[in-house]
Structures are given as structure tokens and as C-alpha cells.
Amino acid sequence: ISEDKDTQDALNKITAQFSDEFAVIELAKTLHGTAWRWPRWDAKNNRIVWEMIPDDSVTMIETDIISGEITGIYTDDQFTVANGPTTTQVVRRKRHITARRIDVQWTGTTSGVQLQDTSQYNRFGILPIPFGHDCPQGKWRGYSVIGRTLRLVKAYHDVNRTVCSLLSDFVPKWVQYSSNPKDWFRNNGFSENDGVMEATNAAFSDRFIMNFFDKEKTEFIYLPSNATTQYDARLDKLRQECIAASPIPEIFYGNLATGNESSVTIHKDLAISYIDSLRQENGAPYDDLFNASLTLMGA
């Protein structure tokens, strides 16, 4: 917010133009640990753009040894370019971005597109801006909210997949007892040959069992109700461990807290504190982003 009307009008225009970006930045920051945005002027379309730079493409960050501020970054991006319906080519772009210069180096060629290495003056001196989550002191890169629980989530997935496989693989079995199977098939709508064929068919035999017995009897075999009891208990324990290890307050998981853990006030205060910490993380990066955007607009 600015007291100057012209500046405030410019800020309102920036906010309206990039309103969809705020949620994307927050999502990338919390999931990947760091979201990068590079505000620059797009001469072709005559407007400001906030270029998204994937965190995994940032290979190195240069910082001032005294102030700790970022003085430049190196990026390495790979692109797959389609040349027709069945042909693709891979090109690689390496960039070194500083407040003074922007150096771009291409590797690979594409049909119909001339890619040339460039080195140009950084007119506005604007650098890519990192939005880091839960950054260690003095570091510009943060950590994902799922980083601490990734192994537990993987274990939960493996156990749950085993349970699902067990439930999908086991089908109810029809167990038929008869002293004369041929008569039974014949009396139940099958001819003798058809009965033999059906009984030996794989899809049918997986669900049908014929036993010789002195009298006729029919039973059905189902998966026992306690077959997944141990799995269910382990899943519940893993879920609790994921919540306990996560930096996200338990109240955001939608669980019903009970007993000594059921204090709504405690959980509410933790939730407010967590949201406030996210806001504080965004304060400085957004200041830099909007100030850079104002510079590009000449406001």
C-alpha cells in the first residue's frame, strides 16, 4: 500500500494482472520448498512478466560474502521441441543472471528456429526472487512441507497398496458339495460336457469349488473380517506419525481430536501461528517483487 495515488494505481494494476500467480507461488513454495519469480519486461508483448524458474533448474546461487544478498544465479533448463507429429528434439539452455549481465548459452538445434548464445546488459538490474519456505538461517532455499514426512507417506502408501491388492485379488468362493457332480451340473442347467467345461474354466474355477460329499450342501467363503486388522492398525499409526512429524498443525488435517488433545484453543492458536509464519515468509519477497515491477513500469 502506498500513500502516493499514482503508485497505488500501479500496484493495483500489477495485483490485477498477476492475481492468479499468488496461489501458484504459495503452492510451489510449500510443495517444493522454493518458488522463483523473475520480473522482467516482455518487449514482444509490451508488458511485465513474472517468469517462473523451477527450483530444480537453479544450479547455483551467488551471494555477497558480507551482506549475504543474492548477486547472481545459474540456471540449467531442458526443453523438448516438437518438429512435426512424430519428431522431437531436445535443447538445453544455461543462463547466468546477475545485476549487470544476462548470459544465455544454448546446446542443441531445432528445425526452423535459430538459437543463438547471447550476452546482454541487465538494464534494470533485477534478479530472480526466491520465495522460500522454512528456510534455515542465512539460506535462500527452503524445505517442502512434506519433506519431513516423505518416508512415512511412502510407508503409508505401500501398506495401503498391499491392503487394496488383498481385497481386489480375493473374490468370494462358491463351495458346492455333492455326491454326484455330473447330476448336480445336469440338474442346474448344464449338460454333462458343458458342466465339465465350466468347472475347468479358469474364471469360473477361481470362484467355484466342487467337493464330493455324501449329501448336497452349498457354502460361500468370504475374506475373514479380521484379515486386514493388522494393516488397518498400522495405517492408523502411520497416519498419526505423519501428522506428528509434519510442520502443518493437526487442525488442518480435519481430524477429530479427543481426550487431552482436544483443546480447540490450543489447536486454533497453533493454526494462527502457522499462518502468520507463512505471511512473514512472503513479506520480503513480495516487497522485492512489487518494487521490481514498479521499476519496470517506470512508476
Disulfide bonds with the S-S distance in Angstrom:
none
